[in-house]
Amino acid sequence: MTAIESDLGGCVVANDNLPDRLLRLREVRAMTSLGTSTIYRRMAAGTFPRPRVLSEACVRWTETSISAWMYSLPVAA
């Protein structure tokens, strides 16, 4: 079991045989239904995954980190 799986109670969010996808901000917004300001506000508060820096002007989020964040959200009653 990977660290992600143990954090998610055994739920598999990524195939270990495939490389993790790097997502652009627009893809993260589409996956999470959050706006840009909300994403950056939550990152500043430490409640949203931070992106990887590819270059001075280019960042990408890993699909696994976004999926793990989504699965960590509480379930509505």
N, C-alpha and C positions, 0 to 999 in steps of 0.2 A: 504494500500500500504506500502510495506517495504521500508527501507532506500535505499536498492539496486535498487528497482523498481523506486523510485523517482529520483535517480541519473541517471537512464537510460531512463528517459522519459516514465515510465510505462512499460517498457519491462521486462518480467518475465524471470529470469535466473536460478532460482532454485525453487523447490517445497518446500513450507514451512512445509509440512507434513513429509518430509524425512530429515534425518541428512545430514549435509554437508560432502561431501567426502574429504578426505585428500589425496593429490597427491604427488607422488615422483617427483624428478627433471626430470626424463626421461619422465614422463607423462606430465609435464608442457612443456617440450621441444616439445613433439609431438603435444600438443594442440596449441601452439603458433608459431611453426616453427622457434623458436629462439634457438641459441646455448647457451651452459652453460655460456661462457664468457659474452655474450650479456645480458643474464638474470641478472647476478651479477653486471655488469656495470650499467644497468638500475636501479637496486635496490639501488646501491650506489648514483645514481643521483636522487633518489626519484621518478622515473617514472615507477616503476614496483612494484607490491605487495611484501611485505616481508613475509617470511614463518613463521609458528608457530614452536616453539621449543618444541619437544617432549622429548628429552633427550640431554645430552651433545653432542652427535654425530649424532643426528637425527632431521631433520627438514622436515616439510611438508607444502605445500600450500593448502589453501582451494579452492575447485573447484569454489565456488561462487566468490572469490576474483579474480581468473584468468578470469572467464567469464565476470565479470564486467569490468576488465581492457580491455579485447578484445572488448567489446561493446562500450567502451569509446574512442576507436581509431577513428580518422577522416575517413570519407568515401571518397574514391578516386573520383575525378571529372570525 
